[in-house]
């Protein structure tokens, strides 16, 4: 493990990456010491986890009535400004379609970072030749693909193409950055990150050199062979022992924190105010207590969870399309010890949502795509097969218990990401209908609650 200034460069090409606690501590101190600088450099951009390529758009036909909120396609005038001169968010500024142009300032900064931190051939090109494009579908971070020109070859080990991630405001706390950096290194050691990958981890920006691969699209989550492998990968993830607090504090600590922020949010845009007023009618603080009680009565073991297993965080590796080991989980910003049921339920919820839609509100939702009983059973059986140690006489009972577990914790997924989306509507600069999405998550929460509670 090499540490260069404020950049953690993690390289591994052998079978094991040697990582000592001393190295982890040093990395943590480096990031902590740079926290004040990072805070000043933050531009308040969007926040984490959902990053899907444009070409992942699904053309699947509709399969029934959708619960998706009505789309707003008409471009609107500039929003009213608050007393501090700021509006709620830029996220709803492009209802006539997704912006595909990188603004000049972001381009300039990205070129500077690539030139300074990647070096090699990156230092030899001009800003005019520097190639950068927006990677759509990210709802938490701003994502860009940066590339050398086609006629310029690397002079050493530097990659010719990197994914640049600018952390969003919701995950710019130092604790989150330290944990993710440490987690990334440990997962690399445990062979859950690709060999020969190079990570350049910065404070509010990260360069990732990813293996040749494609991210899954929403439709593929339901393909039997892919669903089976996701279940197996999740089981392997869950049996890891990580050097973090093993108490399952993450879920409700995060929901409680988001709830406190939502209670104090004040919107200035008329469209936001109207949608927020509608959401308030659900009496979310009281409903949170109902959810807390329901999950307290739902047995679920505590394991190390990914907490965001959705299509944008699953890679299909090139050349392995016909293999039983073709998928790789990525993006661990939300990973923590948590109730196992959350990973199940959250993943099942993601079968509903396609984040690559290129018109307002920049997502599609098809509730009818939520996995049915047979699809859930197939997933659970492959999970249990990978986990092992299940007596045949207990199999049927365990499967039934896990179906209840998964669907009840799916309610927690709707609640968590619903609150998250309300906050994003206030702070994010990413083009996305966050308030529409929040409304859809809570509408679906209450409809599914009638079925699963």
N, C-alpha and C positions, 0 to 999 in steps of 0.2 A: 504494500500500500504506500503510495507516494503522496505527500502533502506539499503542494507548491503554493506558498503565500496563502491567499484566501480561497484557493481552489483545491478541492479534494479530487484527486485523479485516482480512480480505482481501476486497476487493470488486472485481468486474469486470463491466462491462456492455458494454464495447466489444469489439473483435475481439482485442485483445492486452492482457495485463496486464504493465505494465512492472515488472520485478523486478531490482534490482541486487544484486551480491554484497555490497555494503555493507549493503543492507537485510536480506539473509539473515544476515549476521554479527550485525547488531543484534538480529534476532529470536533468534538462537542465544544471544547473551549475556543477553538478557532471560530466556529460559527457564533458562539455567544459573544466573543470579543468584537465581532463585526456587526452585531445586531443593530447598534445605533446608526451605523452607516447604511445598513439595509433599510432601516425605517425611513431615513431621509430620501433614499433613492426610490422608494415605492411610489408607483404612479397610480395606485388604487385600481388597477385593472381587475378584471373578473376573478374567479377563484379555483377548484380542482377536479379532476378525475374523469370527465367524459370527453374523450377525444376520438373522433371517428373521421375517417377520410371521406371526402366528397363523393368518391365513386362507390361508397357503400350504400347508396340509396336503394331502398327496397321497392320493387315494383309489384309486390304481392297484391292480389285483389282484396277488396274489402270483404269481411266475413260476417257482416251483421251491423247493427246499429252501434256507432261509436259514442263513447261518453266524452269525447274530446271537446273542449271548449270551442266556441265558434271562432273561426279564423278572422283576423282583421287584416285586410290586404291593402287598404288605402293609405298612401303616404300622408302623414299629417304635418302640420306646421310645428315650428319649434315649441318646446314645452315651456310653461311658465317657470320662472326662476324663483328660487327661495331667497330669503332675506340675506343669505350669505353669498348670493351670486351663483349658487350651484343648483342644478336641477337634480331630480332623484337619481337618474341614471341615463346613460346613452343607449341602454340595451333595447329600447323600444323606438329607436330613431329611424329604422329602416324597414318599414312595413311594406315597401314595394319590392323587397328582395334582399338577399344577403350581399353585403359589401365584400368584394373580392380584392380590393386594392389595399396594399400596405401603405400606411401614411408615411410621409417623408421622414418624420422624426424617428419613428420606430425602425425604419429601414437604416437610417444613419447609425442608430445605437446598435442594432443587430450586427451591422457590418463591423463596427468598432469592436464589439465583443468577440466576434469570430476571428477577426484579424489578430487581436491581442492575446486571446486565450488558446486558440487552436494553432496559430502560427503556421509554419511550413508554407504551402502554396497559398494559404489564405492571406498571408502578408504581401504576396506578390500581385494580387488582383486589385483592381480599382473598384470603387463603390458602384460605378456604372456597370461593371461586369458581374458584380455580386448578385446572386439569385436568391430571392426570398418569396415565399407564398404563404398565405394563411391556410392553416389546417382547421377546417370547420368542425363543429360538433362538440368542441370543448366548452363545458358550461362553468368550469371553475377556474381554469388557467387560460391565458392567451397562448396560443400555439402557432408556431411558424416553422416551415421547412426551409432551411438555409442550405444552399448548394454552391459548389464551385462551378464555373462554366464548363460546358462539355469538352472544350478543347484544352482545359487545364487539368493536369494530372497531379496527384499528391506527390510530394517529394520525400516523404517519410511515412510515419505511422499515422499522420493526421487523417481523419475521415474526410471523404469528399462531400458527404451530406450529413447534416445533423438536424435533430428536432430541437428547437429552442422553445423553452417553456418559461413564461413570465408568471410567477405566482400571483394569484388573485388576493384581494384584500382579506378574504375570510380565512386564509391559511397563511398569513404572513407573520404569525407569532413565532418567536425563536424556538419554543419548545417543539412545535410542529416540524420545523426545518431540521433541528438536531435529530429528532426521532426518525425522520424519513431518511436522512443521510446514513445514520447508523443501521437502520433496517435494510437499506439497499445493499450495504456492504455484507451484512450477515446473510441475506438471501442469495447474494452472489456466491458466497462460500458454500451454501447448501444446495447449489446447483439449480436454483429457481430463477436465475437470470442467465441470459445466454453467454456462453464462453466466447472470448474475444471481444466482448462488449467493452467499450470505454465510456466511463461516465465522467463528465466534467460538472461537478456540482457547485453552483454559485449560490449567493445568498437569496436574491430574488429572481434569479434566472438560472436555468439548468440546460445544459446541452446533453442530449442523449444520442448515442450512435446505436441505432437499433439494427437487429439482424434483418436480412431480406425476408419480408413478411407482409401480410395484409391484415388489417384489423377486421374482425368479424362485423357483419351487418346484423341488424336485429332479427331478421328472418332466420338466419342460420342458427340462432339459439335453440330453435325448435327442431332442427334436424337431429334425428335419433343418434347418429354416430357422434355428432358434435356435442350434444347434450350429455351423452355418456362420458365423453372424455372430460368435459367441464366438471362433472360430478367427481370423477377420479382425481382431477387436479385439486379440487376443493378439499377432498379427503386428505390428500398429502399435505396441503397447506395447513389443515386443522391439526395434524398430529405433530407439527413442529413445536419445539420448546424454544421460546425466545426469552432473552434476558430483560424482560420488561415486567412491570406490575401485572400480576395475573388476576387481580380483582376485576370483575366485569363492570367497571365504572363508565366505560366510554359511551355506551348508548344513551343512558338517561342523563349523564353529565352533559353530553352534547345537546340533547333535546332541551334540557333545562336551560342551558346557556342561550340557545337560540330563542327559546320562549321569552326569556327576559329581554332580549334585544327586540323581538317582535312587539312586545308590550309597549315599548317606548318609541317605536318607529313613527315618524310623521312624514307623510308623503305630500308633495305639492302639486303633482300632476293630477288633473281631474280624473283621467282614466285609472290611475293608480288608486286614488281615493275611493272611487266607486267600487273597484274590485276588492280593495281591502275591507271596506265596509261590509261587503257581502260575506267575506271570510270570517269577519268578527261574529257574525250571527251563529256560527258553529260553536261559540263559547269554547275556544281551544284550550284555555287553562283547565277548565273543568273536565273536558274530554281527555286531557293528558292523564289526569288521575284515574279515570276509567281504564285507560290503556295500561297504566302502571299496575293496576290491580289485576287485570286480565293476564298480563305476562308473568306476574308474580305467581300466578296459579298454573303456569304452563312450564313443565319441566324442560330444561334445555341445558346441556352441558356447556361449560365455559371452555373455549378453545381459542387458538390464535386465528382470528378472522381477517379476511381481506376487506370486507365491509363495502365493496364496490365492484362486485363481479358482474359487469355489464359488457355489452359487445365491444365497446370502444377500448376496454382494458384487457382484451383477449386477442393475441396475435395468432394467425395461422402461418406457420413457417413455410417458406418456399421450398418446394421439392419434397415436402412431407405430406402432401394432400391425401395420399392413400395410406398413410401410416396411422397407427393407433396412438402415436405420440407426436402429434402435429401442432398442438396448441401450447401457448405460453401465457401465463398471467403477468400483467405489468401494472404499474402505477399503484403504489402502496401508501398514498398520503393518508388514507383513513384507516389503515390496518392497525389492529389492536386486539388484546384479549377481549372477547365479547361472547354473548350467548350464540351458540351454533345456529339456532333458528333464524337469527337475523341474516346470516349469509344465505341460507336457503330462501327465505321469504323475499329478501331484497333482489336476489337473482331472478326469482319467478316474476316479480314486478317488472323487471327490465325487459321481459318478453313483450310488454305492452308498448314500449316507447322507442321511437326511431328519432334520433337527434340530428339526422343529416338532411332533413327536409329544407329546401332552399327558399321557401316563402314563409312569411309571417304565419304563425309564431315560431317558426324554425324547429318544429317537432311535429310528429304525428303520433297519435295514441289510438290503439285498438285494444280495448279491454277484452274483447273476445279472444285475443291471443294469449291471455293469461293461461298457463299450462293447466290442462284438465287433469282429472285424477290419474288416468293412465300415464300421461306424460310425467306427472310428479312421481308416480311409483317407479317408473323406469329410472328417473334421476336418482331417487333414493336407493334403489337396488344396486346401481353401479357405485354409488357412494359407499354403501355398506360392504360391497364386494371388495373395494379397495381398502377399506378400513379393516376388515377381517375380524375374526373372533366372535362371530355371531352364531349361536347354536341354532340349528334348523328349527327346533321347536319354538324358538323365540322370534323367528324372523317376521311372521305375519303381525304379531303384536307390536313389534318395534316399528315396522313400516307404518302401521296405523297411527302410532304415537307421533312419528316424525311428520306425517302429513298434517296433523293438528298443529304441531310445533311450527312448521314452516308457514302455514297460512295465518296463524295468529301473529307471528313475527313479521309477516308481510305488512300488517297494519302499522307496525313500528317504522317500516321503511317509508310508507306513504307519509306518516306524520313527520319523520325526520326531514325528508327531502322537501316536504311541503313548507315547513318553517324555513329551511335553508333557502328556498326559492324566494320567499317573501323578502328575506334579507338581501339576496342577490338583486332583486328588483330595485333596491335602494342604492346599492354600492357598485354593481357590476357595470363594466363597459362593453361586455360581450353582447352581440346581437342575439337576443333570445327573448321570448315572451314569458318572462319569469312569473308574472302574476297569473297569467293564463295557466301556466304549468302548476303553480301552487294550488290554484282552484281545482284543477283536474286531480291532483294527488289527494286533496281532501275530499272531493266528491267521491272518488273511488274508495277512499278509506271507509267512508260511512256505508257505502253499498256493500263492500266486502265484509265489513264488521257484522252485518246482518246474517251473512252466510257462515262466518267462521268463528264467531265468539260464543 
